[in-house]
Amino acid sequence: MRALHTSDWHLGHTLKEVNREYEHRAFLQWLLATLQSEQPDLLLISGDVFDTATPSATAEQMWFGFLAAARRQHPVMDIVVIAGNHDSPSRLAAPAPVLRELNVSIVATVPRGADLQPQWQQLIVPVCGGRALVAAVPFLRAHDLAHFTEEELASGQRDVAMAYRRVKTAVRAVRQPTQPLFVMGHLYAAGGVTDSKSERPIAVGGQDSAPPSMFPKEASYVALGHLHRGQKVYAEHVRYAGAPIPLAIEEANYHHHVVAIDVDDATLLASIRQLPIPRAVDIIRIPKRGWGSVESVLAAITALKDEVAGAAEALQPPPFVEVCVELDAPEPKLRAKIEAALVGKAVRLIHIDRRNAGTGETLQATANLRSLEQLTPIDVFEQLWRRNYGSEPSPEIRAAFAALHAEAAAATVLAVDEAAPEATPVPKKVAP
């Protein structure tokens, strides 16, 4: 049997306040075409369908539109979806009774029985007519992790590990030896690689450092979500599919893909392929690595491709561009200079990242710091300049500061004089 694994769509996402609808629609169209060519029996979506707990109407339209199109193309394909930490469990699960009739299983939270105890066995989803099982574990919230025995609590395991232990027990109670087992989870597996600010740490019950022992050893494949870089952890069959588009500028160099899994009926071992997702809108960083001077980044912008009037290219949104500048002196007109250089270029400015060339040390950290009483205003100014820009202020800058300081001092004296109360005459005593 064949499965496809994807995750972290984040429908409704914006990058520096720029809408990503075009890129998400392009991905969903590509995914439908891939489903047509790969003909999987099962599609696994490992959480963070939406970017926020209150997705826009457009984001929800894309979601339901995709499910409807996938069902028309593949009437017998099963789709299993778990909630991620960005999703609202109640909102994601609201249409579950209707979608279940379309072979779409949504597991947004751990169900509870009449005694309010978690029903871990209900996370086990039979798929492909019962040929296989999916242990669909959503992002576990605090209330999902509050019901453990004293023995379990005394074992020293983190809450999330104990939850997965319960799931393993539920799986082993119903699984036949010949059934492939897929495990889904939305958490941070220890050893996973991330370098993006858009991937939030998960600090609930140990989900920030899940060990490999949490997952059933009999699993043919473990389909994880939360990290946006597609990667394997622990073993070949334990993987993050990663996000389908860059969700932060730092993710521009990620290789985005979905994972195709073929499980051998005899051995239950999985063979795994990565299916690259085409980049609908590119992200350009100037310079490619590190930071450049004002002169070098302006020169790089000048070398960018000019806008074209061709109809085919006009339909394609231009790339995003981030400019990273290191300043060795104040540059109050930096944005204006960059925007002027970008006029007529086939890119969209999305962010200017600026940093100063100095060490950033506080004044207390600088060597041979004299007492405050001994420091003149020009001393403080020069030390701050060296801290920020790593150089000495020019004679012109020093003269400008001295003039401003003198002007400010004179204005302060004048203000004090004007605010001083006039002398009140002492009334003379009048003889009775």
C-alpha positions as a LaTeX table, in Angstrom:
\begin{tabular}{lrrr}
\hline
Residue & $x$ (\AA) & $y$ (\AA) & $z$ (\AA) \\
\hline
Met1 & 0.00 & 0.00 & 0.00 \\
Arg2 & 1.07 & 3.60 & $-0.55$ \\
Ala3 & 0.70 & 6.68 & 1.66 \\
Leu4 & 1.62 & 10.34 & 1.25 \\
His5 & 2.72 & 12.40 & 4.28 \\
Thr6 & 2.44 & 16.18 & 4.47 \\
Ser7 & 2.11 & 18.69 & 7.31 \\
Asp8 & 2.26 & 22.29 & 8.48 \\
Trp9 & 0.30 & 23.91 & 5.68 \\
His10 & $-0.47$ & 27.01 & 7.79 \\
Leu11 & $-3.27$ & 28.15 & 5.50 \\
Gly12 & $-3.89$ & 31.87 & 6.03 \\
His13 & $-0.23$ & 32.59 & 6.80 \\
Thr14 & 1.29 & 36.01 & 6.11 \\
Leu15 & 4.99 & 36.78 & 5.74 \\
Lys16 & 5.86 & 40.26 & 7.02 \\
Glu17 & 2.15 & 41.09 & 6.48 \\
Val18 & 2.21 & 39.77 & 2.88 \\
Asn19 & $-0.60$ & 37.33 & 2.03 \\
Arg20 & 0.51 & 33.83 & 0.95 \\
Glu21 & $-2.75$ & 32.76 & $-0.72$ \\
Tyr22 & $-1.18$ & 32.45 & $-4.19$ \\
Glu23 & 1.54 & 30.10 & $-2.91$ \\
His24 & $-0.88$ & 27.94 & $-0.95$ \\
Arg25 & $-3.23$ & 27.61 & $-3.92$ \\
Ala26 & $-0.27$ & 26.62 & $-6.10$ \\
Phe27 & 0.76 & 23.97 & $-3.56$ \\
Leu28 & $-2.73$ & 22.52 & $-3.29$ \\
Gln29 & $-3.02$ & 22.31 & $-7.07$ \\
Trp30 & 0.35 & 20.56 & $-7.19$ \\
Leu31 & $-0.72$ & 18.18 & $-4.41$ \\
Leu32 & $-3.88$ & 17.24 & $-6.30$ \\
Ala33 & $-1.81$ & 16.54 & $-9.40$ \\
Thr34 & 0.60 & 14.46 & $-7.29$ \\
Leu35 & $-2.27$ & 12.45 & $-5.83$ \\
Gln36 & $-3.37$ & 11.77 & $-9.39$ \\
Ser37 & 0.06 & 10.54 & $-10.46$ \\
Glu38 & 0.98 & 8.63 & $-7.28$ \\
Gln39 & $-2.46$ & 7.10 & $-6.61$ \\
Pro40 & $-1.93$ & 6.66 & $-2.85$ \\
Asp41 & $-4.27$ & 4.66 & $-0.66$ \\
Leu42 & $-3.78$ & 7.06 & 2.26 \\
Leu43 & $-3.03$ & 10.76 & 2.80 \\
Leu44 & $-1.63$ & 11.80 & 6.20 \\
Ile45 & $-1.75$ & 15.49 & 7.24 \\
Ser46 & 0.22 & 15.90 & 10.48 \\
Gly47 & $-1.17$ & 19.09 & 11.98 \\
Asp48 & $-1.16$ & 22.87 & 11.61 \\
Val49 & $-3.62$ & 22.89 & 8.75 \\
Phe50 & $-4.26$ & 26.55 & 9.59 \\
Asp51 & $-1.92$ & 29.28 & 10.75 \\
Thr52 & $-4.21$ & 30.52 & 13.52 \\
Ala53 & $-7.01$ & 29.19 & 15.70 \\
Thr54 & $-9.41$ & 31.55 & 13.89 \\
Pro55 & $-8.62$ & 31.07 & 10.20 \\
Ser56 & $-10.04$ & 33.41 & 7.60 \\
Ala57 & $-12.92$ & 32.45 & 5.33 \\
Thr58 & $-10.43$ & 32.24 & 2.45 \\
Ala59 & $-8.22$ & 29.79 & 4.36 \\
Glu60 & $-11.20$ & 27.59 & 5.20 \\
Gln61 & $-12.41$ & 27.75 & 1.59 \\
Met62 & $-9.01$ & 26.48 & 0.41 \\
Trp63 & $-9.15$ & 23.66 & 2.97 \\
Phe64 & $-12.64$ & 22.41 & 2.13 \\
Gly65 & $-12.06$ & 23.00 & $-1.58$ \\
Phe66 & $-9.01$ & 20.74 & $-1.45$ \\
Leu67 & $-10.86$ & 17.99 & 0.44 \\
Ala68 & $-13.73$ & 18.08 & $-2.06$ \\
Ala69 & $-11.37$ & 17.95 & $-5.06$ \\
Ala70 & $-9.33$ & 15.13 & $-3.53$ \\
Arg71 & $-12.48$ & 13.13 & $-2.87$ \\
Arg72 & $-13.70$ & 13.59 & $-6.47$ \\
Gln73 & $-10.34$ & 12.38 & $-7.79$ \\
His74 & $-9.90$ & 9.49 & $-5.34$ \\
Pro75 & $-13.22$ & 8.21 & $-3.98$ \\
Val76 & $-11.62$ & 5.38 & $-1.98$ \\
Met77 & $-8.49$ & 7.13 & $-0.66$ \\
Asp78 & $-8.47$ & 7.64 & 3.11 \\
Ile79 & $-7.40$ & 11.01 & 4.54 \\
Val80 & $-6.34$ & 11.26 & 8.20 \\
Val81 & $-5.76$ & 14.69 & 9.74 \\
Ile82 & $-4.51$ & 15.59 & 13.23 \\
Ala83 & $-4.61$ & 19.01 & 14.90 \\
Gly84 & $-1.38$ & 20.92 & 15.49 \\
Asn85 & $-0.58$ & 23.55 & 18.07 \\
His86 & $-1.73$ & 26.32 & 15.69 \\
Asp87 & $-5.11$ & 24.70 & 15.05 \\
Ser88 & $-8.26$ & 25.16 & 17.11 \\
Pro89 & $-9.30$ & 21.59 & 18.03 \\
Ser90 & $-12.99$ & 22.46 & 18.19 \\
Arg91 & $-12.96$ & 24.39 & 14.93 \\
Leu92 & $-10.96$ & 21.78 & 13.02 \\
Ala93 & $-13.18$ & 18.97 & 14.33 \\
Ala94 & $-16.53$ & 20.73 & 13.83 \\
Pro95 & $-17.18$ & 19.24 & 10.35 \\
Ala96 & $-15.73$ & 15.83 & 11.30 \\
Pro97 & $-19.12$ & 13.97 & 11.27 \\
Val98 & $-19.76$ & 15.10 & 7.69 \\
Leu99 & $-16.19$ & 14.55 & 6.51 \\
Arg100 & $-16.14$ & 11.05 & 8.01 \\
Glu101 & $-18.72$ & 10.07 & 5.38 \\
Leu102 & $-16.12$ & 11.10 & 2.78 \\
Asn103 & $-13.34$ & 8.93 & 4.29 \\
Val104 & $-11.75$ & 11.97 & 5.98 \\
Ser105 & $-10.89$ & 11.30 & 9.63 \\
Ile106 & $-10.06$ & 14.37 & 11.74 \\
Val107 & $-8.51$ & 13.76 & 15.16 \\
Ala108 & $-8.25$ & 17.11 & 16.90 \\
Thr109 & $-8.14$ & 16.12 & 20.57 \\
Val110 & $-8.17$ & 13.04 & 22.80 \\
Pro111 & $-11.83$ & 11.91 & 23.16 \\
Arg112 & $-13.24$ & 11.43 & 26.66 \\
Gly113 & $-15.70$ & 8.91 & 28.04 \\
Ala114 & $-18.63$ & 9.42 & 30.37 \\
Asp115 & $-16.19$ & 9.37 & 33.29 \\
Leu116 & $-14.18$ & 12.16 & 31.58 \\
Gln117 & $-11.19$ & 9.83 & 31.23 \\
Pro118 & $-9.19$ & 9.97 & 27.95 \\
Gln119 & $-10.23$ & 7.32 & 25.45 \\
Trp120 & $-6.84$ & 6.55 & 23.91 \\
Gln121 & $-8.21$ & 3.68 & 21.84 \\
Gln122 & $-10.32$ & 6.14 & 19.84 \\
Leu123 & $-7.11$ & 7.59 & 18.39 \\
Ile124 & $-6.67$ & 4.34 & 16.44 \\
Val125 & $-8.15$ & 4.81 & 12.96 \\
Pro126 & $-8.66$ & 1.81 & 10.64 \\
Val127 & $-7.89$ & 2.73 & 7.02 \\
Cys128 & $-7.94$ & 1.11 & 3.60 \\
Gly129 & $-10.86$ & $-1.10$ & 4.53 \\
Gly130 & $-9.13$ & $-2.26$ & 7.70 \\
Arg131 & $-5.95$ & $-3.34$ & 5.94 \\
Ala132 & $-3.92$ & $-0.85$ & 8.02 \\
Leu133 & $-4.13$ & 1.22 & 11.19 \\
Val134 & $-3.24$ & 4.84 & 11.91 \\
Ala135 & $-2.43$ & 5.90 & 15.48 \\
Ala136 & $-3.44$ & 9.53 & 15.05 \\
Val137 & $-2.10$ & 11.49 & 18.03 \\
Pro138 & $-2.92$ & 15.21 & 17.81 \\
Phe139 & $-0.98$ & 17.97 & 19.53 \\
Leu140 & $-1.50$ & 17.13 & 23.20 \\
Arg141 & $-2.71$ & 19.99 & 25.34 \\
Ala142 & $-2.46$ & 20.24 & 29.12 \\
His143 & $-5.95$ & 18.80 & 29.74 \\
Asp144 & $-5.02$ & 15.71 & 27.65 \\
Leu145 & $-2.10$ & 15.01 & 29.98 \\
Ala146 & $-3.80$ & 15.21 & 33.35 \\
His147 & $-4.96$ & 11.61 & 33.85 \\
Phe148 & $-2.22$ & 9.17 & 34.77 \\
Thr149 & $-1.88$ & 6.55 & 37.49 \\
Glu150 & 0.42 & 6.97 & 40.48 \\
Glu151 & 2.60 & 4.18 & 39.05 \\
Glu152 & 2.99 & 6.04 & 35.77 \\
Leu153 & 3.73 & 9.30 & 37.52 \\
Ala154 & 6.34 & 7.54 & 39.67 \\
Ser155 & 8.07 & 6.17 & 36.56 \\
Gly156 & 9.71 & 9.52 & 35.94 \\
Gln157 & 8.46 & 9.74 & 32.34 \\
Arg158 & 7.27 & 13.05 & 30.98 \\
Asp159 & 3.51 & 13.40 & 30.46 \\
Val160 & 3.67 & 13.16 & 26.67 \\
Ala161 & 5.74 & 9.96 & 26.84 \\
Met162 & 3.11 & 8.43 & 29.12 \\
Ala163 & 0.38 & 9.47 & 26.68 \\
Tyr164 & 2.14 & 7.75 & 23.79 \\
Arg165 & 2.64 & 4.71 & 26.03 \\
Arg166 & $-1.14$ & 4.56 & 26.45 \\
Val167 & $-1.52$ & 4.81 & 22.66 \\
Lys168 & 0.95 & 1.95 & 22.15 \\
Thr169 & $-1.08$ & $-0.19$ & 24.55 \\
Ala170 & $-4.28$ & 0.65 & 22.67 \\
Val171 & $-2.64$ & $-0.22$ & 19.33 \\
Arg172 & $-1.36$ & $-3.57$ & 20.53 \\
Ala173 & $-4.82$ & $-4.49$ & 21.80 \\
Val174 & $-6.37$ & $-4.30$ & 18.32 \\
Arg175 & $-3.61$ & $-4.61$ & 15.72 \\
Gln176 & $-3.14$ & $-7.80$ & 13.74 \\
Pro177 & 0.46 & $-8.85$ & 13.01 \\
Thr178 & $-0.09$ & $-8.40$ & 9.27 \\
Gln179 & $-1.45$ & $-4.85$ & 9.53 \\
Pro180 & 0.82 & $-1.94$ & 8.58 \\
Leu181 & 0.85 & 0.69 & 11.32 \\
Phe182 & 1.26 & 4.42 & 10.72 \\
Val183 & 1.81 & 6.72 & 13.70 \\
Met184 & 1.04 & 10.44 & 13.51 \\
Gly185 & 2.19 & 13.10 & 16.00 \\
His186 & 2.62 & 16.85 & 16.25 \\
Leu187 & 5.54 & 17.62 & 18.57 \\
Tyr188 & 9.28 & 18.27 & 18.68 \\
Ala189 & 11.27 & 15.06 & 18.47 \\
Ala190 & 14.64 & 15.25 & 20.20 \\
Gly191 & 17.35 & 15.76 & 17.61 \\
Gly192 & 15.12 & 17.58 & 15.13 \\
Val193 & 16.82 & 20.45 & 13.32 \\
Thr194 & 15.31 & 23.92 & 13.18 \\
Asp195 & 16.72 & 27.37 & 12.56 \\
Ser196 & 13.54 & 29.35 & 12.01 \\
Lys197 & 11.80 & 31.71 & 14.41 \\
Ser198 & 8.44 & 30.59 & 13.01 \\
Glu199 & 8.76 & 27.17 & 14.69 \\
Arg200 & 7.65 & 27.75 & 18.26 \\
Pro201 & 9.01 & 25.63 & 21.12 \\
Ile202 & 6.36 & 23.34 & 22.63 \\
Ala203 & 6.64 & 23.33 & 26.41 \\
Val204 & 3.72 & 21.06 & 27.33 \\
Gly205 & 4.43 & 17.74 & 29.00 \\
Gly206 & 7.79 & 17.13 & 27.34 \\
Gln207 & 6.69 & 17.67 & 23.74 \\
Asp208 & 9.79 & 19.78 & 23.26 \\
Ser209 & 12.10 & 16.75 & 23.50 \\
Ala210 & 10.26 & 13.55 & 22.60 \\
Pro211 & 12.57 & 10.49 & 22.78 \\
Pro212 & 12.51 & 7.74 & 20.11 \\
Ser213 & 11.23 & 5.16 & 22.59 \\
Met214 & 7.84 & 6.91 & 22.57 \\
Phe215 & 6.87 & 5.48 & 19.20 \\
Pro216 & 5.81 & 1.83 & 18.70 \\
Lys217 & 8.68 & $-0.23$ & 17.33 \\
Glu218 & 6.22 & $-2.08$ & 15.07 \\
Ala219 & 5.30 & 1.13 & 13.22 \\
Ser220 & 5.98 & 0.97 & 9.49 \\
Tyr221 & 6.17 & 4.78 & 9.38 \\
Val222 & 5.96 & 7.68 & 11.85 \\
Ala223 & 4.51 & 10.85 & 10.28 \\
Leu224 & 5.47 & 13.89 & 12.35 \\
Gly225 & 4.46 & 17.53 & 12.17 \\
His226 & 5.62 & 20.80 & 13.77 \\
Leu227 & 9.13 & 21.30 & 12.36 \\
His228 & 9.13 & 23.10 & 9.02 \\
Arg229 & 12.33 & 21.53 & 7.70 \\
Gly230 & 11.62 & 18.12 & 6.17 \\
Gln231 & 13.93 & 15.60 & 7.84 \\
Lys232 & 14.30 & 12.17 & 9.35 \\
Val233 & 14.89 & 11.72 & 13.09 \\
Tyr234 & 16.06 & 8.63 & 14.97 \\
Ala235 & 15.50 & 6.31 & 11.97 \\
Glu236 & 14.72 & 6.30 & 8.27 \\
His237 & 11.00 & 5.70 & 8.86 \\
Val238 & 10.52 & 8.50 & 11.46 \\
Arg239 & 10.15 & 11.76 & 9.56 \\
Tyr240 & 8.93 & 15.31 & 9.44 \\
Ala241 & 7.41 & 16.10 & 6.07 \\
Gly242 & 8.05 & 19.80 & 6.69 \\
Ala243 & 6.04 & 22.80 & 5.53 \\
Pro244 & 5.11 & 23.06 & 1.82 \\
Ile245 & 6.21 & 26.71 & 1.51 \\
Pro246 & 8.76 & 28.87 & 3.37 \\
Leu247 & 6.97 & 30.22 & 6.45 \\
Ala248 & 9.86 & 32.50 & 7.40 \\
Ile249 & 12.68 & 34.12 & 5.49 \\
Glu250 & 15.10 & 31.74 & 7.22 \\
Glu251 & 13.25 & 28.84 & 5.57 \\
Ala252 & 13.96 & 30.01 & 2.02 \\
Asn253 & 16.74 & 27.41 & 1.68 \\
Tyr254 & 14.66 & 24.47 & 2.95 \\
His255 & 13.97 & 21.71 & 0.42 \\
His256 & 10.18 & 21.49 & 0.67 \\
His257 & 8.59 & 18.16 & $-0.14$ \\
Val258 & 5.93 & 15.61 & 0.70 \\
Val259 & 6.92 & 12.06 & 1.57 \\
Ala260 & 5.72 & 9.02 & $-0.37$ \\
Ile261 & 5.71 & 5.75 & 1.61 \\
Asp262 & 5.31 & 2.30 & 0.08 \\
Val263 & 4.77 & $-0.49$ & 2.62 \\
Asp264 & 5.60 & $-4.05$ & 1.61 \\
Asp265 & 2.72 & $-6.37$ & 2.51 \\
Ala266 & 5.04 & $-9.20$ & 3.49 \\
Thr267 & 7.67 & $-7.43$ & 5.58 \\
Leu268 & 5.68 & $-4.30$ & 6.55 \\
Leu269 & 8.87 & $-2.31$ & 5.87 \\
Ala270 & 8.53 & 1.06 & 4.20 \\
Ser271 & 10.41 & 2.39 & 1.21 \\
Ile272 & 10.47 & 6.18 & 1.27 \\
Arg273 & 10.71 & 8.85 & $-1.42$ \\
Gln274 & 10.74 & 12.62 & $-1.17$ \\
Leu275 & 8.60 & 14.40 & $-3.76$ \\
Pro276 & 9.92 & 17.98 & $-4.22$ \\
Ile277 & 7.33 & 20.77 & $-4.13$ \\
Pro278 & 7.89 & 23.47 & $-6.79$ \\
Arg279 & 8.54 & 26.95 & $-5.37$ \\
Ala280 & 5.67 & 29.18 & $-6.52$ \\
Val281 & 7.26 & 32.43 & $-5.29$ \\
Asp282 & 10.98 & 32.69 & $-4.64$ \\
Ile283 & 12.66 & 34.48 & $-1.74$ \\
Ile284 & 15.87 & 36.39 & $-2.50$ \\
Arg285 & 18.26 & 37.45 & 0.23 \\
Ile286 & 20.78 & 40.23 & $-0.44$ \\
Pro287 & 23.51 & 39.24 & 0.18 \\
Lys288 & 22.94 & 35.47 & 0.08 \\
Arg289 & 24.71 & 35.05 & 3.44 \\
Gly290 & 25.71 & 37.46 & 6.16 \\
Trp291 & 25.31 & 41.23 & 5.87 \\
Gly292 & 26.58 & 43.68 & 3.27 \\
Ser293 & 27.55 & 47.31 & 3.33 \\
Val294 & 25.13 & 49.92 & 2.02 \\
Glu295 & 27.19 & 50.24 & $-1.18$ \\
Ser296 & 27.35 & 46.48 & $-1.82$ \\
Val297 & 23.64 & 45.83 & $-1.32$ \\
Leu298 & 22.70 & 48.76 & $-3.56$ \\
Ala299 & 25.01 & 47.34 & $-6.23$ \\
Ala300 & 23.41 & 43.90 & $-5.86$ \\
Ile301 & 19.94 & 45.42 & $-6.22$ \\
Thr302 & 21.05 & 47.21 & $-9.39$ \\
Ala303 & 22.07 & 43.83 & $-10.82$ \\
Leu304 & 18.61 & 42.30 & $-10.22$ \\
Lys305 & 16.36 & 41.43 & $-13.12$ \\
Asp306 & 14.21 & 44.28 & $-14.44$ \\
Glu307 & 10.45 & 44.05 & $-14.69$ \\
Val308 & 9.08 & 42.54 & $-17.90$ \\
Ala309 & 5.82 & 43.07 & $-19.70$ \\
Gly310 & 5.42 & 39.47 & $-20.94$ \\
Ala311 & 1.94 & 38.07 & $-20.24$ \\
Ala312 & 3.21 & 34.73 & $-18.91$ \\
Glu313 & 5.65 & 36.30 & $-16.46$ \\
Ala314 & 3.16 & 38.97 & $-15.45$ \\
Leu315 & 0.88 & 36.23 & $-14.05$ \\
Gln316 & 3.67 & 35.01 & $-11.76$ \\
Pro317 & 4.07 & 37.13 & $-8.60$ \\
Pro318 & 7.60 & 38.53 & $-8.37$ \\
Pro319 & 10.01 & 37.12 & $-5.76$ \\
Phe320 & 10.19 & 38.47 & $-2.24$ \\
Val321 & 13.47 & 40.19 & $-1.39$ \\
Glu322 & 15.09 & 40.72 & 2.00 \\
Val323 & 18.00 & 43.17 & 2.25 \\
Cys324 & 20.51 & 42.66 & 5.07 \\
Val325 & 22.72 & 45.69 & 5.75 \\
Glu326 & 25.57 & 46.22 & 8.20 \\
Leu327 & 26.01 & 49.88 & 9.15 \\
Asp328 & 29.32 & 51.44 & 10.13 \\
Ala329 & 27.62 & 54.83 & 10.57 \\
Pro330 & 24.03 & 56.08 & 10.95 \\
Glu331 & 22.04 & 55.89 & 7.71 \\
Pro332 & 18.69 & 57.63 & 8.26 \\
Lys333 & 17.77 & 57.42 & 4.56 \\
Leu334 & 18.55 & 53.72 & 4.17 \\
Arg335 & 15.01 & 52.63 & 3.30 \\
Ala336 & 14.61 & 55.46 & 0.80 \\
Lys337 & 17.87 & 54.49 & $-0.92$ \\
Ile338 & 16.89 & 50.81 & $-1.10$ \\
Glu339 & 13.40 & 51.57 & $-2.38$ \\
Ala340 & 14.80 & 53.92 & $-5.02$ \\
Ala341 & 17.24 & 51.22 & $-6.20$ \\
Leu342 & 14.35 & 48.71 & $-6.43$ \\
Val343 & 12.24 & 50.85 & $-8.76$ \\
Gly344 & 11.68 & 48.89 & $-11.96$ \\
Lys345 & 13.03 & 45.63 & $-10.51$ \\
Ala346 & 11.01 & 42.41 & $-10.69$ \\
Val347 & 10.93 & 41.83 & $-6.92$ \\
Arg348 & 8.90 & 42.82 & $-3.86$ \\
Leu349 & 10.74 & 44.26 & $-0.86$ \\
Ile350 & 9.54 & 42.38 & 2.19 \\
His351 & 12.09 & 43.22 & 4.88 \\
Ile352 & 15.20 & 45.28 & 5.61 \\
Asp353 & 17.35 & 43.63 & 8.26 \\
Arg354 & 19.91 & 46.06 & 9.59 \\
Arg355 & 22.61 & 45.61 & 12.17 \\
Asn356 & 25.42 & 47.81 & 13.42 \\
Ala357 & 29.06 & 46.87 & 12.87 \\
Gly358 & 30.07 & 47.45 & 16.50 \\
Thr359 & 30.33 & 44.93 & 19.31 \\
Gly360 & 27.17 & 46.09 & 21.05 \\
Glu361 & 28.93 & 46.05 & 24.43 \\
Thr362 & 27.41 & 48.14 & 27.17 \\
Leu363 & 29.43 & 51.09 & 28.49 \\
Gln364 & 30.05 & 49.16 & 31.71 \\
Ala365 & 31.76 & 46.41 & 29.67 \\
Thr366 & 34.24 & 48.73 & 27.95 \\
Ala367 & 37.79 & 48.82 & 29.27 \\
Asn368 & 39.14 & 51.67 & 31.44 \\
Leu369 & 35.73 & 53.17 & 32.09 \\
Arg370 & 36.05 & 56.24 & 34.23 \\
Ser371 & 33.55 & 57.26 & 36.86 \\
Leu372 & 30.43 & 59.01 & 35.69 \\
Glu373 & 31.57 & 62.30 & 37.20 \\
Gln374 & 34.69 & 62.25 & 35.01 \\
Leu375 & 32.86 & 61.54 & 31.73 \\
Thr376 & 31.99 & 64.47 & 29.51 \\
Pro377 & 29.08 & 64.25 & 27.06 \\
Ile378 & 31.54 & 63.86 & 24.16 \\
Asp379 & 33.17 & 60.93 & 26.01 \\
Val380 & 29.83 & 59.14 & 26.28 \\
Phe381 & 29.00 & 59.91 & 22.65 \\
Glu382 & 32.32 & 58.53 & 21.39 \\
Gln383 & 32.00 & 55.34 & 23.45 \\
Leu384 & 28.47 & 54.74 & 22.17 \\
Trp385 & 29.64 & 55.35 & 18.61 \\
Arg386 & 32.45 & 52.81 & 19.00 \\
Arg387 & 30.04 & 50.30 & 20.56 \\
Asn388 & 27.50 & 50.67 & 17.74 \\
Tyr389 & 29.73 & 51.11 & 14.69 \\
Gly390 & 33.14 & 49.77 & 15.65 \\
Ser391 & 34.99 & 52.92 & 14.58 \\
Glu392 & 35.76 & 56.48 & 15.68 \\
Pro393 & 33.38 & 59.31 & 14.77 \\
Ser394 & 34.77 & 61.62 & 12.10 \\
Pro395 & 35.77 & 65.21 & 12.97 \\
Glu396 & 32.61 & 66.41 & 11.19 \\
Ile397 & 30.41 & 64.12 & 13.34 \\
Arg398 & 32.20 & 65.24 & 16.51 \\
Ala399 & 31.72 & 68.90 & 15.58 \\
Ala400 & 28.02 & 68.31 & 14.82 \\
Phe401 & 27.54 & 66.62 & 18.20 \\
Ala402 & 29.35 & 69.45 & 20.01 \\
Ala403 & 27.11 & 72.01 & 18.30 \\
Leu404 & 23.95 & 70.07 & 19.20 \\
His405 & 25.12 & 69.66 & 22.79 \\
Ala406 & 25.86 & 73.36 & 23.13 \\
Glu407 & 22.47 & 74.24 & 21.66 \\
Ala408 & 20.71 & 71.84 & 24.04 \\
Ala409 & 22.65 & 73.18 & 27.04 \\
Ala410 & 21.76 & 76.78 & 26.14 \\
Ala411 & 18.10 & 75.86 & 25.72 \\
Thr412 & 18.12 & 74.16 & 29.13 \\
Val413 & 19.59 & 77.24 & 30.84 \\
Leu414 & 17.02 & 79.47 & 29.13 \\
Ala415 & 14.17 & 77.23 & 30.17 \\
Val416 & 15.36 & 77.24 & 33.80 \\
Asp417 & 15.63 & 81.03 & 33.80 \\
Glu418 & 12.15 & 81.45 & 32.36 \\
Ala419 & 10.68 & 79.02 & 34.86 \\
Ala420 & 12.24 & 80.74 & 37.94 \\
Pro421 & 9.53 & 82.48 & 40.02 \\
Glu422 & 9.72 & 86.26 & 40.30 \\
Ala423 & 10.71 & 87.66 & 43.72 \\
Thr424 & 7.65 & 88.31 & 45.86 \\
Pro425 & 7.85 & 91.66 & 47.68 \\
Val426 & 7.66 & 91.41 & 51.46 \\
Pro427 & 4.63 & 93.38 & 52.67 \\
Lys428 & 5.44 & 96.27 & 54.92 \\
Lys429 & 4.09 & 96.29 & 58.39 \\
Val430 & 1.38 & 98.88 & 58.84 \\
Ala431 & 1.34 & 100.61 & 62.20 \\
Pro432 & $-1.91$ & 100.08 & 64.01 \\
\hline
\end{tabular}
